[in-house]
Amino acid sequence: MLRFLLIACVVVVVPLYGHANPTEETKENDFLDLVDGDGNVLIQARGVAGVNAEARAQGLSFPALGYWSPEGHCFVKPAPGDCNGVFKR
């Protein structure tokens, strides 16, 4: 029984590590790798809220694979500039 519980917990927790952290930006090189990924869509808008709104309008899958901006301000409120996000089609 304990073995089953342990396996169930691992099955639930491990996939969570594959998702982007929705409160911090992805490192630049990792983000560029996501942009080049097959079936991935790049969205650019003002701040993370704008990126998410545009992704929803386009019917893209959530959560985002990652967010990034050269100035590092995707999660600053109010957003001082553009943010980039990558989503699955």
N, C-alpha and C positions, 0 to 999 in steps of 0.2 A: 504494500500500500504506500509506504513512504517513497519507494522507488517511482511509482506512478506519479505521485505528487511532485517530486523533483523534476521528472521529465516534462510534466505539464507546465510547470513554471518556466523551464528553459524554453519550451516551444513558444510561450507567450512573450517572454522578455527579449530573446535574441533578435527577432525582427525589428524591435524598437531601435536598436543601434544602427540600423540601415537608413533611418529617416533623418532628414536635416533637422538641426536644432532650430526651432522657430524663434529663438531669441538672440541669436548671434549670426554673424556673417560667416560664410565659407571662405577658406583661404583661396587666394586668387588662382593658383595653379589647379587646385581641385575643382574650382568653379568652372574654369575654362575646359577641363575634361568633361564636365557635365554638359556644357554647351554643345560639345562635339558629339555627344552620345546619340545613338540612333533613336528616333522618336521623341527626342527632347525638344521643347520649345522655349525660346528665350523671350521673356517679357521685360520691358523697361517702362517704369512709371515713377512718379514722385513718392518715395518712401515705400515701405513694405505693404502698407495698407493699399496704396494705389496699384502696386504690382498684383496683389491678391485679387483686387476688384477686377482688374483687366483679365486675369487668368480665369476667374469665374465667368466673366462675360463671354470668354472664348470656349468655355466648357472643358477646361483642362483638369487633370487629376490633381487632387490634394492628398497629402501635404506637398509643398514645394520640395524639390530635391536640394535646393540651396539658394541663398541670396548673397549678393555681393555688390559693393560700390567702391570705386577708387578712393573715395574720401572716407569710407567707413561709416556712413550715416544712414543706412537702411532702417535702423531701429530707433533713430532719434525722432522725437516728437516735439514740435511739428517737424516734418521732414524738410531739411534744407535743400535737397536736390534729388537727382535721379537715383534709382536703385534698380538692380537687375535681379530677376528671379528665373529659375529653370524649373519647368514642369513637364510631366509626362503627357503626351497627347491622349 
